[in-house]
Amino acid sequence: MLIRARLVFPEQLVREPIIARLARRFDVEPSIRRASIDDHSGWMLCELTGEPAAVEGALAWLAEQGVEVEPLSDVVES
């Protein structure tokens, strides 16, 4: 499963290795397509690839951590 999402990071998470933790914890492969990060906020266009349950779990976990998750479209490919 491949999902595209815009991830918006609040100031307190900008310096945290959220994407590295996500990849290790959920066995998903993130592909960062674009990003803009500064000291106070950041956003990232990201594609997540993995098993459907892992991708869904990863997106839910990001939201629990305080990352705003904006899906850009439905499933791109399965």
A tleap script that builds the chain and sets N, CA, C and O, in Angstrom:
source leaprc.protein.ff14SB
mol = sequence {
  NMET LEU ILE ARG ALA ARG LEU VAL PHE PRO
  GLU GLN LEU VAL ARG GLU PRO ILE ILE ALA
  ARG LEU ALA ARG ARG PHE ASP VAL GLU PRO
  SER ILE ARG ARG ALA SER ILE ASP ASP HIE
  SER GLY TRP MET LEU CYS GLU LEU THR GLY
  GLU PRO ALA ALA VAL GLU GLY ALA LEU ALA
  TRP LEU ALA GLU GLN GLY VAL GLU VAL GLU
  PRO LEU SER ASP VAL VAL GLU CSER
}
set mol.1.N position { 0.846 -1.171 0.000 }
set mol.1.CA position { 0.000 0.000 0.000 }
set mol.1.C position { 0.891 1.234 0.000 }
set mol.1.O position { 1.911 1.280 0.689 }
set mol.2.N position { 0.494 2.227 -0.779 }
set mol.2.CA position { 1.219 3.497 -0.844 }
set mol.2.C position { 0.234 4.624 -0.582 }
set mol.2.O position { -0.787 4.742 -1.259 }
set mol.3.N position { 0.550 5.448 0.402 }
set mol.3.CA position { -0.287 6.591 0.760 }
set mol.3.C position { 0.565 7.852 0.696 }
set mol.3.O position { 1.721 7.849 1.117 }
set mol.4.N position { -0.007 8.923 0.170 }
set mol.4.CA position { 0.657 10.235 0.193 }
set mol.4.C position { -0.030 11.099 1.243 }
set mol.4.O position { -1.256 11.109 1.357 }
set mol.5.N position { 0.781 11.824 2.007 }
set mol.5.CA position { 0.223 12.697 3.041 }
set mol.5.C position { 1.117 13.912 3.222 }
set mol.5.O position { 2.324 13.874 2.985 }
set mol.6.N position { 0.482 14.978 3.648 }
set mol.6.CA position { 1.216 16.179 4.070 }
set mol.6.C position { 1.274 16.121 5.581 }
set mol.6.O position { 0.240 16.029 6.242 }
set mol.7.N position { 2.457 16.173 6.124 }
set mol.7.CA position { 2.671 16.111 7.561 }
set mol.7.C position { 3.114 17.486 8.036 }
set mol.7.O position { 4.060 18.063 7.501 }
set mol.8.N position { 2.429 18.003 9.038 }
set mol.8.CA position { 2.763 19.316 9.584 }
set mol.8.C position { 3.242 19.112 11.022 }
set mol.8.O position { 2.530 18.554 11.857 }
set mol.9.N position { 4.453 19.574 11.289 }
set mol.9.CA position { 5.092 19.373 12.580 }
set mol.9.C position { 5.056 20.646 13.418 }
set mol.9.O position { 5.478 21.701 12.943 }
set mol.10.N position { 4.561 20.572 14.656 }
set mol.10.CA position { 4.605 21.738 15.537 }
set mol.10.C position { 6.027 21.968 16.062 }
set mol.10.O position { 6.894 21.102 15.949 }
set mol.11.N position { 6.236 23.114 16.619 }
set mol.11.CA position { 7.573 23.513 17.072 }
set mol.11.C position { 8.237 22.477 17.977 }
set mol.11.O position { 9.431 22.215 17.835 }
set mol.12.N position { 7.493 21.892 18.895 }
set mol.12.CA position { 8.104 20.959 19.852 }
set mol.12.C position { 8.558 19.648 19.206 }
set mol.12.O position { 9.299 18.889 19.830 }
set mol.13.N position { 8.134 19.368 17.981 }
set mol.13.CA position { 8.533 18.133 17.313 }
set mol.13.C position { 9.546 18.331 16.187 }
set mol.13.O position { 10.027 17.357 15.608 }
set mol.14.N position { 9.868 19.571 15.877 }
set mol.14.CA position { 10.735 19.855 14.726 }
set mol.14.C position { 12.090 19.164 14.843 }
set mol.14.O position { 12.620 18.694 13.837 }
set mol.15.N position { 12.649 19.091 16.010 }
set mol.15.CA position { 13.979 18.504 16.186 }
set mol.15.C position { 13.939 17.023 16.585 }
set mol.15.O position { 14.988 16.420 16.811 }
set mol.16.N position { 12.756 16.439 16.672 }
set mol.16.CA position { 12.629 15.022 17.040 }
set mol.16.C position { 12.741 14.141 15.794 }
set mol.16.O position { 12.281 14.532 14.722 }
set mol.17.N position { 13.344 12.962 15.923 }
set mol.17.CA position { 13.491 12.057 14.771 }
set mol.17.C position { 12.214 11.234 14.531 }
set mol.17.O position { 12.244 10.003 14.559 }
set mol.18.N position { 11.122 11.918 14.301 }
set mol.18.CA position { 9.811 11.277 14.178 }
set mol.18.C position { 9.782 10.278 13.018 }
set mol.18.O position { 9.277 9.169 13.187 }
set mol.19.N position { 10.299 10.635 11.869 }
set mol.19.CA position { 10.231 9.756 10.698 }
set mol.19.C position { 11.099 8.510 10.903 }
set mol.19.O position { 10.711 7.420 10.483 }
set mol.20.N position { 12.239 8.649 11.525 }
set mol.20.CA position { 13.084 7.486 11.821 }
set mol.20.C position { 12.363 6.543 12.789 }
set mol.20.O position { 12.379 5.328 12.595 }
set mol.21.N position { 11.744 7.085 13.809 }
set mol.21.CA position { 10.990 6.259 14.764 }
set mol.21.C position { 9.830 5.554 14.071 }
set mol.21.O position { 9.561 4.379 14.321 }
set mol.22.N position { 9.153 6.284 13.204 }
set mol.22.CA position { 8.022 5.733 12.463 }
set mol.22.C position { 8.458 4.524 11.627 }
set mol.22.O position { 7.798 3.485 11.644 }
set mol.23.N position { 9.553 4.661 10.908 }
set mol.23.CA position { 10.036 3.580 10.047 }
set mol.23.C position { 10.402 2.342 10.861 }
set mol.23.O position { 10.076 1.223 10.464 }
set mol.24.N position { 11.072 2.531 11.990 }
set mol.24.CA position { 11.471 1.403 12.830 }
set mol.24.C position { 10.268 0.748 13.494 }
set mol.24.O position { 10.169 -0.478 13.538 }
set mol.25.N position { 9.363 1.558 14.006 }
set mol.25.CA position { 8.241 1.043 14.797 }
set mol.25.C position { 7.204 0.316 13.948 }
set mol.25.O position { 6.631 -0.679 14.391 }
set mol.26.N position { 6.957 0.804 12.727 }
set mol.26.CA position { 5.856 0.264 11.926 }
set mol.26.C position { 6.301 -0.494 10.685 }
set mol.26.O position { 5.456 -0.976 9.930 }
set mol.27.N position { 7.587 -0.612 10.456 }
set mol.27.CA position { 8.098 -1.307 9.279 }
set mol.27.C position { 7.458 -0.763 8.004 }
set mol.27.O position { 6.992 -1.517 7.149 }
set mol.28.N position { 7.449 0.551 7.901 }
set mol.28.CA position { 6.986 1.230 6.690 }
set mol.28.C position { 8.187 1.948 6.076 }
set mol.28.O position { 9.176 2.230 6.752 }
set mol.29.N position { 8.077 2.234 4.790 }
set mol.29.CA position { 9.152 2.933 4.105 }
set mol.29.C position { 8.679 4.334 3.738 }
set mol.29.O position { 7.854 4.490 2.838 }
set mol.30.N position { 9.191 5.353 4.423 }
set mol.30.CA position { 8.819 6.721 4.074 }
set mol.30.C position { 9.692 7.250 2.938 }
set mol.30.O position { 10.896 6.997 2.889 }
set mol.31.N position { 9.073 7.975 2.047 }
set mol.31.CA position { 9.801 8.656 0.982 }
set mol.31.C position { 9.415 10.131 1.057 }
set mol.31.O position { 8.271 10.495 0.783 }
set mol.32.N position { 10.364 10.966 1.425 }
set mol.32.CA position { 10.108 12.398 1.580 }
set mol.32.C position { 10.223 13.041 0.204 }
set mol.32.O position { 11.297 13.054 -0.397 }
set mol.33.N position { 9.115 13.572 -0.284 }
set mol.33.CA position { 9.067 14.159 -1.621 }
set mol.33.C position { 9.397 15.644 -1.607 }
set mol.33.O position { 10.041 16.146 -2.528 }
set mol.34.N position { 8.965 16.341 -0.580 }
set mol.34.CA position { 9.285 17.768 -0.378 }
set mol.34.C position { 9.183 18.049 1.113 }
set mol.34.O position { 8.481 17.352 1.845 }
set mol.35.N position { 9.887 19.072 1.545 }
set mol.35.CA position { 9.822 19.439 2.956 }
set mol.35.C position { 10.324 20.865 3.142 }
set mol.35.O position { 11.125 21.377 2.360 }
set mol.36.N position { 9.831 21.478 4.191 }
set mol.36.CA position { 10.303 22.787 4.614 }
set mol.36.C position { 10.271 22.788 6.139 }
set mol.36.O position { 9.208 22.678 6.750 }
set mol.37.N position { 11.443 22.912 6.737 }
set mol.37.CA position { 11.574 22.851 8.185 }
set mol.37.C position { 12.377 24.062 8.652 }
set mol.37.O position { 13.411 24.393 8.070 }
set mol.38.N position { 11.898 24.714 9.698 }
set mol.38.CA position { 12.710 25.757 10.329 }
set mol.38.C position { 12.668 25.523 11.835 }
set mol.38.O position { 12.236 24.458 12.276 }
set mol.39.N position { 13.099 26.479 12.620 }
set mol.39.CA position { 13.159 26.287 14.075 }
set mol.39.C position { 11.796 26.226 14.737 }
set mol.39.O position { 11.683 25.728 15.858 }
set mol.40.N position { 10.761 26.715 14.080 }
set mol.40.CA position { 9.463 26.842 14.742 }
set mol.40.C position { 8.379 25.925 14.206 }
set mol.40.O position { 7.399 25.667 14.905 }
set mol.41.N position { 8.523 25.434 13.007 }
set mol.41.CA position { 7.507 24.547 12.433 }
set mol.41.C position { 8.091 23.869 11.204 }
set mol.41.O position { 9.203 24.170 10.770 }
set mol.42.N position { 7.320 22.960 10.665 }
set mol.42.CA position { 7.772 22.295 9.454 }
set mol.42.C position { 6.645 21.521 8.815 }
set mol.42.O position { 5.662 21.164 9.464 }
set mol.43.N position { 6.806 21.269 7.535 }
set mol.43.CA position { 5.862 20.419 6.820 }
set mol.43.C position { 6.649 19.517 5.891 }
set mol.43.O position { 7.789 19.802 5.526 }
set mol.44.N position { 6.002 18.413 5.517 }
set mol.44.CA position { 6.652 17.430 4.680 }
set mol.44.C position { 5.596 16.747 3.821 }
set mol.44.O position { 4.535 16.371 4.319 }
set mol.45.N position { 5.882 16.588 2.542 }
set mol.45.CA position { 5.067 15.744 1.682 }
set mol.45.C position { 5.755 14.393 1.675 }
set mol.45.O position { 6.916 14.275 1.284 }
set mol.46.N position { 5.033 13.384 2.109 }
set mol.46.CA position { 5.643 12.084 2.347 }
set mol.46.C position { 4.782 10.983 1.736 }
set mol.46.O position { 3.553 11.038 1.790 }
set mol.47.N position { 5.429 10.001 1.165 }
set mol.47.CA position { 4.755 8.795 0.717 }
set mol.47.C position { 5.156 7.681 1.678 }
set mol.47.O position { 6.340 7.485 1.954 }
set mol.48.N position { 4.168 6.958 2.183 }
set mol.48.CA position { 4.437 5.825 3.065 }
set mol.48.C position { 4.053 4.550 2.334 }
set mol.48.O position { 2.946 4.434 1.807 }
set mol.49.N position { 4.970 3.598 2.304 }
set mol.49.CA position { 4.740 2.311 1.662 }
set mol.49.C position { 4.877 1.214 2.704 }
set mol.49.O position { 5.794 1.236 3.526 }
set mol.50.N position { 3.964 0.259 2.666 }
set mol.50.CA position { 4.033 -0.878 3.576 }
set mol.50.C position { 2.741 -1.659 3.553 }
set mol.50.O position { 1.849 -1.395 2.746 }
set mol.51.N position { 2.652 -2.617 4.441 }
set mol.51.CA position { 1.416 -3.379 4.585 }
set mol.51.C position { 0.307 -2.428 5.016 }
set mol.51.O position { 0.563 -1.497 5.780 }
set mol.52.N position { -0.929 -2.643 4.541 }
set mol.52.CA position { -2.019 -1.714 4.866 }
set mol.52.C position { -2.175 -1.431 6.361 }
set mol.52.O position { -2.335 -0.275 6.751 }
set mol.53.N position { -2.131 -2.458 7.197 }
set mol.53.CA position { -2.290 -2.248 8.641 }
set mol.53.C position { -1.134 -1.426 9.203 }
set mol.53.O position { -1.340 -0.606 10.098 }
set mol.54.N position { 0.079 -1.636 8.691 }
set mol.54.CA position { 1.247 -0.889 9.169 }
set mol.54.C position { 1.142 0.575 8.777 }
set mol.54.O position { 1.437 1.453 9.587 }
set mol.55.N position { 0.726 0.852 7.545 }
set mol.55.CA position { 0.594 2.238 7.085 }
set mol.55.C position { -0.489 2.957 7.882 }
set mol.55.O position { -0.292 4.095 8.309 }
set mol.56.N position { -1.627 2.305 8.083 }
set mol.56.CA position { -2.702 2.924 8.865 }
set mol.56.C position { -2.266 3.168 10.299 }
set mol.56.O position { -2.568 4.216 10.870 }
set mol.57.N position { -1.559 2.209 10.886 }
set mol.57.CA position { -1.038 2.379 12.241 }
set mol.57.C position { -0.036 3.516 12.323 }
set mol.57.O position { -0.024 4.275 13.292 }
set mol.58.N position { 0.806 3.632 11.304 }
set mol.58.CA position { 1.816 4.689 11.280 }
set mol.58.C position { 1.164 6.071 11.222 }
set mol.58.O position { 1.588 6.990 11.924 }
set mol.59.N position { 0.135 6.218 10.388 }
set mol.59.CA position { -0.560 7.506 10.294 }
set mol.59.C position { -1.256 7.856 11.603 }
set mol.59.O position { -1.235 9.010 12.031 }
set mol.60.N position { -1.870 6.869 12.238 }
set mol.60.CA position { -2.526 7.108 13.534 }
set mol.60.C position { -1.496 7.495 14.588 }
set mol.60.O position { -1.743 8.393 15.393 }
set mol.61.N position { -0.349 6.829 14.593 }
set mol.61.CA position { 0.702 7.132 15.562 }
set mol.61.C position { 1.228 8.556 15.378 }
set mol.61.O position { 1.456 9.268 16.356 }
set mol.62.N position { 1.420 8.972 14.115 }
set mol.62.CA position { 1.868 10.348 13.850 }
set mol.62.C position { 0.905 11.350 14.471 }
set mol.62.O position { 1.330 12.307 15.117 }
set mol.63.N position { -0.399 11.129 14.276 }
set mol.63.CA position { -1.401 12.038 14.837 }
set mol.63.C position { -1.336 12.033 16.363 }
set mol.63.O position { -1.465 13.084 16.990 }
set mol.64.N position { -1.137 10.866 16.960 }
set mol.64.CA position { -1.018 10.777 18.426 }
set mol.64.C position { 0.188 11.551 18.945 }
set mol.64.O position { 0.158 12.082 20.055 }
set mol.65.N position { 1.245 11.616 18.145 }
set mol.65.CA position { 2.459 12.336 18.550 }
set mol.65.C position { 2.310 13.845 18.436 }
set mol.65.O position { 3.137 14.591 18.962 }
set mol.66.N position { 1.258 14.305 17.752 }
set mol.66.CA position { 1.046 15.734 17.587 }
set mol.66.C position { 1.311 16.243 16.188 }
set mol.66.O position { 1.279 17.450 15.950 }
set mol.67.N position { 1.575 15.333 15.252 }
set mol.67.CA position { 1.791 15.711 13.862 }
set mol.67.C position { 0.424 15.815 13.191 }
set mol.67.O position { -0.409 14.920 13.330 }
set mol.68.N position { 0.195 16.896 12.470 }
set mol.68.CA position { -1.049 17.033 11.713 }
set mol.68.C position { -0.890 16.244 10.416 }
set mol.68.O position { 0.022 16.504 9.630 }
set mol.69.N position { -1.780 15.283 10.199 }
set mol.69.CA position { -1.707 14.400 9.034 }
set mol.69.C position { -2.834 14.770 8.083 }
set mol.69.O position { -4.011 14.686 8.434 }
set mol.70.N position { -2.462 15.180 6.876 }
set mol.70.CA position { -3.428 15.551 5.847 }
set mol.70.C position { -3.252 14.603 4.655 }
set mol.70.O position { -2.346 14.809 3.848 }
set mol.71.N position { -4.083 13.582 4.522 }
set mol.71.CA position { -3.963 12.717 3.347 }
set mol.71.C position { -4.142 13.538 2.068 }
set mol.71.O position { -5.028 14.390 1.993 }
set mol.72.N position { -3.304 13.283 1.073 }
set mol.72.CA position { -3.373 14.038 -0.170 }
set mol.72.C position { -4.281 13.364 -1.187 }
set mol.72.O position { -4.768 14.011 -2.115 }
set mol.73.N position { -4.507 12.085 -1.018 }
set mol.73.CA position { -5.431 11.362 -1.886 }
set mol.73.C position { -5.697 10.019 -1.231 }
set mol.73.O position { -5.107 9.694 -0.201 }
set mol.74.N position { -6.580 9.248 -1.824 }
set mol.74.CA position { -6.803 7.905 -1.342 }
set mol.74.C position { -5.577 7.060 -1.644 }
set mol.74.O position { -4.538 7.597 -2.028 }
set mol.75.N position { -5.675 5.806 -1.483 }
set mol.75.CA position { -4.574 4.904 -1.755 }
set mol.75.C position { -4.107 5.123 -3.181 }
set mol.75.O position { -4.915 5.135 -4.110 }
set mol.76.N position { -2.815 5.295 -3.356 }
set mol.76.CA position { -2.250 5.542 -4.675 }
set mol.76.C position { -2.103 4.225 -5.417 }
set mol.76.O position { -2.455 4.135 -6.593 }
set mol.77.N position { -1.594 3.215 -4.755 }
set mol.77.CA position { -1.493 1.892 -5.364 }
set mol.77.C position { -1.477 0.851 -4.261 }
set mol.77.O position { -1.088 1.144 -3.130 }
set mol.78.N position { -1.895 -0.355 -4.583 }
set mol.78.CA position { -1.912 -1.435 -3.592 }
set mol.78.C position { -0.997 -2.558 -4.020 }
set mol.78.O position { -0.876 -3.559 -3.314 }
savepdb mol mol.pdb
quit
